[in-house]
Amino acid sequence: MILHAAMLTDVGVVREHNEDSVYVDTENRFFIVADGMGGHAAGEVASAMAVDTVRETLDNAGDDISGFAEKPEEEGRKELVTLLETAVRAAHRSVFERGSRETDKQGMGTTLEVVLVAGAEAFIAHVGDSRTYLMRDGRASQITTDHTVAEVLVLEGKLSAEEAQNSPLRTILVNAIGVAPDVGIEMAHVQLREGDQILLCSDGLHDYFPAEQELADRLHARTPKEALADLIGLAKERGGHDNITGVVVHVAGAKGVPGSSPASVKINSIPASIDDEPLSDGVPSTHEDDDDAEADTGPVDVDDASAFPNLLNVSVLDDELTQDDIKPPANLRGVGTDEGADTTKDVRGADTDDLATEKIGADDAKDDTAHRPTQPMAVVIPDEES
């Protein structure tokens, strides 16, 4: 399968610092977006640590990933689900333990989106209120669930989707990396088709596109780099209250993927212990600094759901994901807020000059700028067989 991918992050119009981190791995074909929170630049640290930990875990599993891509079988599929969960839990422990040790990092946390493409399948791990979307046949579907109080109320029928868009409760996270002793991990599996596009983004982007169809329209018939520059530019024009980060992945060719395959299997993997764990007293109040393949590639068999660790809910979704199919982590309590203020203006625009690399991102953990490309970085990821 050939993938075209681009990534870009922007500080936005209001913030002085960028606490988002982003990574694209063209060898093992995974993509990460993290939106940090916590004062005194702790958000930057949290998001970078999470990205680095996931990157290292997946890099070390390169043989398993490529093995599944060459021969996609049920057992390998389950192993990749477990691999992603392990990577995210390792990131959570890393951030939480550092926050517990260092006073100025106490309560820091981050959202986390990870998409791993193996063969003609994508595996998604999600924590927080960043999002992953699937664009197919001119339509957009939000694969992930926002882990916010507002989203929980919407899914419980206590708040309409329209009310949630303007509710202050949409900024209160009920689940995040590194904040509480445990974390809930929402997971999904997508059967890819030629022409599909995947968008990973922080809330600084998706907040300005409440209508999913606009995302699909703006990604249609554009290269990932062009689409990303357009989306981030519009987000800044519409307010730019937060850091803005996105990754667009275009499936240019997917072999052996039947057109009638279900779009995805939804997996919510939430540890049972999370309900009983008290929240840390050092919960952050804001994201802003306080100071300033060929072969059988069918979907996961839902009848064998018990094979997945900590599995709470699995459902096969049609091409268009619906709200009824998506369940939030149960009984999770608020762990932090994500707020922005329209107080200052930054008129810097996105530079669309070409910039390509074999592996983009956090190769040097000491170089924070490695997580924060200031230009749309575009790459072509060739067929695994080439």
GUTOR-118560 format. One record per residue (C-alpha): residue number from 1; x, y, z. Coordinates in steps of 0.02 Angstrom, whole numbers. Example, Ala and Ser with C-alpha at 12.3 -4.5 7.8 and 13.67 -1.06 7.14 Angstrom:
% residues 2
+-----+--------+--------+--------+
: seq :      X :      Y :      Z :
+-----+--------+--------+--------+
:   1 :    615 :   -225 :    390 :
:   2 :    684 :    -53 :    357 :
+-----+--------+--------+--------+
This chain:
% residues 386
+-----+--------+--------+--------+
: seq :      X :      Y :      Z :
+-----+--------+--------+--------+
:   1 :      0 :      0 :      0 :
:   2 :     60 :    175 :    -41 :
:   3 :     24 :    314 :     83 :
:   4 :     43 :    502 :     61 :
:   5 :     57 :    595 :    226 :
:   6 :     84 :    771 :    290 :
:   7 :     94 :    849 :    462 :
:   8 :     93 :   1026 :    529 :
:   9 :     81 :   1113 :    696 :
:  10 :     53 :   1298 :    731 :
:  11 :     57 :   1396 :    894 :
:  12 :   -107 :   1478 :    846 :
:  13 :   -161 :   1658 :    870 :
:  14 :   -175 :   1671 :   1060 :
:  15 :    -45 :   1559 :   1140 :
:  16 :    138 :   1605 :   1158 :
:  17 :    200 :   1426 :   1171 :
:  18 :    160 :   1269 :   1074 :
:  19 :    122 :   1122 :   1189 :
:  20 :     70 :   1003 :   1049 :
:  21 :    185 :    867 :    983 :
:  22 :    172 :    772 :    819 :
:  23 :    266 :    627 :    738 :
:  24 :    262 :    533 :    573 :
:  25 :    358 :    370 :    552 :
:  26 :    375 :    320 :    370 :
:  27 :    462 :    155 :    406 :
:  28 :    342 :     76 :    530 :
:  29 :    197 :    180 :    463 :
:  30 :    126 :    258 :    620 :
:  31 :     67 :    434 :    658 :
:  32 :     51 :    525 :    825 :
:  33 :    -30 :    686 :    887 :
:  34 :    -21 :    742 :   1069 :
:  35 :    -93 :    899 :   1149 :
:  36 :     -7 :    938 :   1314 :
:  37 :    -76 :   1029 :   1465 :
:  38 :      0 :   1100 :   1623 :
:  39 :     83 :   1261 :   1678 :
:  40 :    266 :   1312 :   1668 :
:  41 :    290 :   1225 :   1499 :
:  42 :    243 :   1058 :   1578 :
:  43 :    120 :   1028 :   1436 :
:  44 :    263 :   1031 :   1311 :
:  45 :    356 :    904 :   1416 :
:  46 :    205 :    790 :   1435 :
:  47 :    162 :    785 :   1250 :
:  48 :    343 :    760 :   1197 :
:  49 :    368 :    621 :   1326 :
:  50 :    211 :    532 :   1268 :
:  51 :    262 :    541 :   1086 :
:  52 :    439 :    481 :   1124 :
:  53 :    378 :    334 :   1228 :
:  54 :    252 :    275 :   1098 :
:  55 :    381 :    299 :    960 :
:  56 :    511 :    196 :   1051 :
:  57 :    387 :     55 :   1090 :
:  58 :    325 :     44 :    910 :
:  59 :    500 :     60 :    837 :
:  60 :    553 :    -90 :    940 :
:  61 :    406 :   -190 :    870 :
:  62 :    448 :   -158 :    688 :
:  63 :    464 :   -343 :    648 :
:  64 :    291 :   -380 :    719 :
:  65 :    213 :   -237 :    621 :
:  66 :    294 :   -285 :    456 :
:  67 :    255 :   -469 :    487 :
:  68 :     70 :   -431 :    502 :
:  69 :     76 :   -320 :    347 :
:  70 :    148 :   -465 :    247 :
:  71 :     31 :   -597 :    319 :
:  72 :   -123 :   -521 :    404 :
:  73 :   -198 :   -651 :    518 :
:  74 :   -315 :   -642 :    667 :
:  75 :   -182 :   -679 :    796 :
:  76 :    -68 :   -543 :    727 :
:  77 :   -213 :   -422 :    726 :
:  78 :   -243 :   -452 :    911 :
:  79 :    -57 :   -432 :    945 :
:  80 :    -56 :   -260 :    863 :
:  81 :   -204 :   -205 :    968 :
:  82 :   -110 :   -261 :   1123 :
:  83 :     49 :   -175 :   1059 :
:  84 :    -39 :     -8 :   1042 :
:  85 :   -118 :    -23 :   1214 :
:  86 :     52 :    -66 :   1288 :
:  87 :    132 :     85 :   1204 :
:  88 :     -1 :    204 :   1268 :
:  89 :      6 :    135 :   1445 :
:  90 :    195 :    153 :   1444 :
:  91 :    175 :    335 :   1391 :
:  92 :     49 :    362 :   1530 :
:  93 :    164 :    289 :   1663 :
:  94 :    311 :    391 :   1601 :
:  95 :    217 :    556 :   1609 :
:  96 :    129 :    516 :   1773 :
:  97 :    287 :    462 :   1863 :
:  98 :    384 :    617 :   1811 :
:  99 :    239 :    727 :   1864 :
: 100 :    240 :    640 :   2032 :
: 101 :    427 :    667 :   2056 :
: 102 :    447 :    847 :   1999 :
: 103 :    349 :    983 :   2085 :
: 104 :    345 :   1099 :   1935 :
: 105 :    277 :    957 :   1827 :
: 106 :    143 :    899 :   1949 :
: 107 :    -23 :    869 :   1863 :
: 108 :     45 :    884 :   1687 :
: 109 :    -41 :    779 :   1555 :
: 110 :    -79 :    761 :   1372 :
: 111 :   -205 :    693 :   1249 :
: 112 :   -142 :    558 :   1131 :
: 113 :   -191 :    499 :    957 :
: 114 :    -95 :    354 :    879 :
: 115 :   -135 :    277 :    710 :
: 116 :    -36 :    125 :    654 :
: 117 :    -56 :     66 :    473 :
: 118 :     -9 :   -115 :    441 :
: 119 :    -51 :   -189 :    272 :
: 120 :   -222 :   -125 :    223 :
: 121 :   -279 :    -98 :    402 :
: 122 :   -266 :     44 :    527 :
: 123 :   -262 :     26 :    715 :
: 124 :   -308 :    178 :    820 :
: 125 :   -274 :    216 :   1003 :
: 126 :   -354 :    371 :   1080 :
: 127 :   -351 :    463 :   1246 :
: 128 :   -424 :    636 :   1277 :
: 129 :   -509 :    761 :   1162 :
: 130 :   -396 :    759 :   1010 :
: 131 :   -480 :    665 :    868 :
: 132 :   -457 :    542 :    726 :
: 133 :   -572 :    554 :    574 :
: 134 :   -597 :    439 :    426 :
: 135 :   -639 :    520 :    259 :
: 136 :   -720 :    398 :    137 :
: 137 :   -823 :    424 :    -21 :
: 138 :   -836 :    611 :     13 :
: 139 :   -898 :    589 :    191 :
: 140 :   -813 :    616 :    359 :
: 141 :   -836 :    506 :    512 :
: 142 :   -764 :    541 :    683 :
: 143 :   -689 :    376 :    738 :
: 144 :   -644 :    428 :    915 :
: 145 :   -749 :    491 :   1060 :
: 146 :   -707 :    653 :   1149 :
: 147 :   -663 :    609 :   1329 :
: 148 :   -750 :    762 :   1400 :
: 149 :   -894 :    793 :   1519 :
: 150 :   -996 :    870 :   1378 :
: 151 :   -976 :    715 :   1268 :
: 152 :  -1027 :    600 :   1409 :
: 153 :  -1184 :    705 :   1436 :
: 154 :  -1222 :    701 :   1250 :
: 155 :  -1207 :    513 :   1244 :
: 156 :  -1317 :    498 :   1398 :
: 157 :  -1449 :    606 :   1314 :
: 158 :  -1432 :    746 :   1441 :
: 159 :  -1358 :    872 :   1319 :
: 160 :  -1385 :    898 :   1134 :
: 161 :  -1238 :    899 :   1014 :
: 162 :  -1274 :   1081 :    977 :
: 163 :  -1276 :   1127 :   1161 :
: 164 :  -1114 :   1032 :   1189 :
: 165 :  -1023 :   1135 :   1057 :
: 166 :  -1048 :   1293 :   1160 :
: 167 :  -1044 :   1217 :   1333 :
: 168 :   -898 :   1252 :   1451 :
: 169 :   -908 :   1067 :   1495 :
: 170 :   -830 :   1026 :   1326 :
: 171 :   -663 :   1088 :   1396 :
: 172 :   -665 :    972 :   1547 :
: 173 :   -574 :    810 :   1512 :
: 174 :   -627 :    649 :   1596 :
: 175 :   -476 :    552 :   1534 :
: 176 :   -297 :    602 :   1492 :
: 177 :   -120 :    535 :   1486 :
: 178 :    -18 :    561 :   1645 :
: 179 :   -144 :    651 :   1756 :
: 180 :   -223 :    513 :   1861 :
: 181 :   -144 :    349 :   1919 :
: 182 :   -232 :    252 :   1781 :
: 183 :   -295 :    291 :   1607 :
: 184 :   -433 :    233 :   1491 :
: 185 :   -382 :    189 :   1314 :
: 186 :   -510 :    194 :   1174 :
: 187 :   -461 :     88 :   1025 :
: 188 :   -526 :     55 :    851 :
: 189 :   -482 :    -46 :    696 :
: 190 :   -515 :     18 :    520 :
: 191 :   -515 :    -82 :    359 :
: 192 :   -438 :     36 :    232 :
: 193 :   -489 :     64 :     52 :
: 194 :   -403 :    154 :    -89 :
: 195 :   -447 :    339 :    -79 :
: 196 :   -473 :    341 :    110 :
: 197 :   -401 :    486 :    208 :
: 198 :   -363 :    489 :    394 :
: 199 :   -352 :    650 :    493 :
: 200 :   -274 :    658 :    666 :
: 201 :   -291 :    828 :    750 :
: 202 :   -289 :    922 :    913 :
: 203 :   -443 :   1016 :    973 :
: 204 :   -361 :   1176 :    916 :
: 205 :   -407 :   1119 :    741 :
: 206 :   -570 :   1022 :    759 :
: 207 :   -650 :   1154 :    870 :
: 208 :   -665 :   1264 :    716 :
: 209 :   -745 :   1130 :    607 :
: 210 :   -902 :   1076 :    701 :
: 211 :   -978 :   1012 :    539 :
: 212 :   -885 :    854 :    491 :
: 213 :   -935 :    874 :    309 :
: 214 :   -829 :   1030 :    293 :
: 215 :   -676 :    928 :    338 :
: 216 :   -718 :    801 :    203 :
: 217 :   -748 :    938 :     75 :
: 218 :   -583 :   1024 :    112 :
: 219 :   -483 :    863 :    104 :
: 220 :   -565 :    806 :    -57 :
: 221 :   -456 :    812 :   -214 :
: 222 :   -311 :    894 :   -120 :
: 223 :   -142 :    830 :    -70 :
: 224 :   -121 :    802 :    117 :
: 225 :     -3 :    951 :    126 :
: 226 :   -123 :   1067 :     36 :
: 227 :   -270 :   1010 :    141 :
: 228 :   -177 :   1029 :    305 :
: 229 :   -114 :   1204 :    265 :
: 230 :   -292 :   1254 :    219 :
: 231 :   -370 :   1182 :    378 :
: 232 :   -242 :   1260 :    495 :
: 233 :   -251 :   1426 :    405 :
: 234 :   -441 :   1428 :    425 :
: 235 :   -429 :   1379 :    608 :
: 236 :   -318 :   1530 :    638 :
: 237 :   -435 :   1645 :    541 :
: 238 :   -581 :   1582 :    646 :
: 239 :   -496 :   1620 :    811 :
: 240 :   -342 :   1512 :    836 :
: 241 :   -369 :   1506 :   1024 :
: 242 :   -260 :   1352 :   1048 :
: 243 :   -111 :   1267 :    971 :
: 244 :   -163 :   1186 :    807 :
: 245 :    -93 :   1019 :    750 :
: 246 :   -141 :    894 :    617 :
: 247 :    -84 :    743 :    518 :
: 248 :   -168 :    692 :    355 :
: 249 :   -138 :    518 :    283 :
: 250 :   -202 :    477 :    108 :
: 251 :   -218 :    295 :     54 :
: 252 :   -160 :    303 :   -126 :
: 253 :   -169 :    115 :   -152 :
: 254 :   -238 :    -27 :    -47 :
: 255 :   -228 :   -203 :   -117 :
: 256 :   -349 :   -341 :    -75 :
: 257 :   -474 :   -231 :     15 :
: 258 :   -653 :   -274 :    -37 :
: 259 :   -764 :   -125 :    -63 :
: 260 :   -901 :   -200 :     45 :
: 261 :   -794 :   -220 :    202 :
: 262 :   -859 :   -138 :    361 :
: 263 :   -769 :     25 :    397 :
: 264 :   -709 :    -20 :    569 :
: 265 :   -723 :   -116 :    728 :
: 266 :   -742 :     -7 :    882 :
: 267 :   -646 :    -60 :   1036 :
: 268 :   -657 :     31 :   1202 :
: 269 :   -524 :    -36 :   1318 :
: 270 :   -543 :     43 :   1490 :
: 271 :   -458 :    -26 :   1647 :
: 272 :   -581 :    -77 :   1782 :
: 273 :   -476 :      4 :   1918 :
: 274 :   -498 :    181 :   1852 :
: 275 :   -664 :    207 :   1941 :
: 276 :   -583 :    176 :   2109 :
: 277 :   -429 :    285 :   2089 :
: 278 :   -432 :    458 :   2168 :
: 279 :   -377 :    602 :   2060 :
: 280 :   -216 :    692 :   2098 :
: 281 :   -228 :    857 :   2191 :
: 282 :   -115 :    929 :   2058 :
: 283 :   -243 :    921 :   1919 :
: 284 :   -203 :   1050 :   1784 :
: 285 :   -329 :   1188 :   1759 :
: 286 :   -289 :   1231 :   1579 :
: 287 :   -188 :   1184 :   1426 :
: 288 :   -113 :   1359 :   1432 :
: 289 :     41 :   1402 :   1534 :
: 290 :     -5 :   1474 :   1703 :
: 291 :    133 :   1599 :   1682 :
: 292 :    100 :   1666 :   1523 :
: 293 :    -94 :   -306 :     74 :
: 294 :   -154 :   -445 :    -13 :
: 295 :   -234 :   -598 :     73 :
: 296 :   -379 :   -603 :    193 :
: 297 :   -388 :   -435 :    279 :
: 298 :   -562 :   -447 :    353 :
: 299 :   -612 :   -354 :    510 :
: 300 :   -587 :   -419 :    685 :
: 301 :   -712 :   -556 :    728 :
: 302 :   -824 :   -478 :    860 :
: 303 :   -877 :   -651 :    918 :
: 304 :   -700 :   -672 :    982 :
: 305 :   -702 :   -507 :   1077 :
: 306 :   -644 :   -591 :   1238 :
: 307 :   -472 :   -611 :   1161 :
: 308 :   -439 :   -425 :   1183 :
: 309 :   -371 :   -369 :   1352 :
: 310 :   -485 :   -257 :   1457 :
: 311 :   -616 :   -254 :   1320 :
: 312 :   -779 :   -172 :   1373 :
: 313 :   -873 :   -144 :   1211 :
: 314 :   -854 :   -197 :   1030 :
: 315 :   -971 :   -161 :    886 :
: 316 :   -955 :   -175 :    698 :
: 317 :   -986 :     -7 :    617 :
: 318 :  -1055 :     30 :    445 :
: 319 :   -966 :    148 :    325 :
: 320 :  -1031 :    299 :    420 :
: 321 :   -999 :    295 :    605 :
: 322 :  -1146 :    351 :    711 :
: 323 :  -1158 :    423 :    885 :
: 324 :  -1253 :    269 :    946 :
: 325 :  -1107 :    156 :    904 :
: 326 :   -983 :    250 :   1012 :
: 327 :   -980 :    229 :   1200 :
: 328 :   -876 :    340 :   1315 :
: 329 :   -768 :    272 :   1455 :
: 330 :   -888 :    234 :   1597 :
: 331 :   -890 :    327 :   1762 :
: 332 :   -734 :    430 :   1732 :
: 333 :   -717 :    594 :   1824 :
: 334 :   -648 :    761 :   1766 :
: 335 :   -460 :    770 :   1760 :
: 336 :   -426 :    939 :   1684 :
: 337 :   -486 :   1080 :   1573 :
: 338 :   -438 :   1146 :   1404 :
: 339 :   -472 :   1331 :   1393 :
: 340 :   -416 :   1471 :   1279 :
: 341 :   -435 :   1659 :   1280 :
: 342 :   -444 :   1774 :   1130 :
: 343 :   -329 :   1908 :   1200 :
: 344 :   -185 :   1929 :   1077 :
: 345 :   -156 :   1909 :    893 :
: 346 :    -19 :   1820 :    797 :
: 347 :    -33 :   1849 :    611 :
: 348 :     99 :   1724 :    559 :
: 349 :     35 :   1612 :    420 :
: 350 :     75 :   1434 :    371 :
: 351 :    223 :   1417 :    253 :
: 352 :    185 :   1291 :    117 :
: 353 :    361 :   1266 :     49 :
: 354 :    407 :   1085 :     12 :
: 355 :    498 :    991 :    148 :
: 356 :    517 :    802 :    148 :
: 357 :    613 :    679 :    255 :
: 358 :    625 :    492 :    277 :
: 359 :    577 :    499 :    461 :
: 360 :    504 :    656 :    536 :
: 361 :    480 :    692 :    719 :
: 362 :    559 :    653 :    885 :
: 363 :    722 :    569 :    837 :
: 364 :    813 :    685 :    957 :
: 365 :    715 :    692 :   1119 :
: 366 :    813 :    844 :   1175 :
: 367 :    759 :    945 :   1025 :
: 368 :    580 :   1001 :   1060 :
: 369 :    568 :   1079 :    887 :
: 370 :    577 :    905 :    813 :
: 371 :    399 :    881 :    874 :
: 372 :    339 :   1047 :    804 :
: 373 :    366 :   1071 :    617 :
: 374 :    325 :   1250 :    568 :
: 375 :    297 :   1204 :    386 :
: 376 :    184 :   1071 :    312 :
: 377 :    297 :    920 :    299 :
: 378 :    244 :    800 :    161 :
: 379 :    304 :    623 :    134 :
: 380 :    263 :    479 :     18 :
: 381 :    265 :    310 :    104 :
: 382 :    293 :    174 :    -28 :
: 383 :    215 :      2 :    -42 :
: 384 :    287 :   -115 :     89 :
: 385 :    338 :   -235 :    -50 :
: 386 :    444 :   -106 :   -142 :
+-----+--------+--------+--------+
